[in-house]
């Protein structure tokens, strides 16, 4: 019998039914269909600070004790991380950047750079934006996501970009995009099951 895997989605959009969140839900549906337990965290529902650059990450949890404490604990328990963010002003949403900076704790033990997470994991980022064609955005996301393998035993993360999504709920009206996100979630869980 296959072990139960946990898939955790992190939604950075402030819109509950925005494009990136709709695609994240589809990816988690795919993960669930492949046998994972799936859940979603909406960053906009939490109040937390960015990294305070203390450069001395303690063992048990990040030195800051705020809403991110529970989010970091949930990430530690998850086998599959799927992040979703819209592009705002040529970058990831502010909620995502503040959250992502706090993941620094996963790559530092005390004053030493050392991955904290044990066991094989996978990660992906779903990126949505209005521009019909902009190679800059996937490259920007790739620069951010390149740090994920430094948190533990992660393969290089996947990035799926969805362009030309003007209306707030444009993705939910495009079955091909929903199917693509759903297939990603299923495939990643299948890969973890080996």
Secondary structure, DSSP 8 states (H G I E B T S, - for coil): -----EEEEEE--S-TTSHHHHHHHHHHHHHHHTT-EEEEEEGGG---------S-B-SSS-SS-STHHHHHHHHHH-SEEEEEEEEETTEE-HHHHHHHHHGGGGGEEBTEE-----S-BEEEEEEE-S-SS-HHHHHHHHHHHTTGGGGSSB---EEEEE----STT-GGG-HHHHHHHHHHHHHHHHHHH-
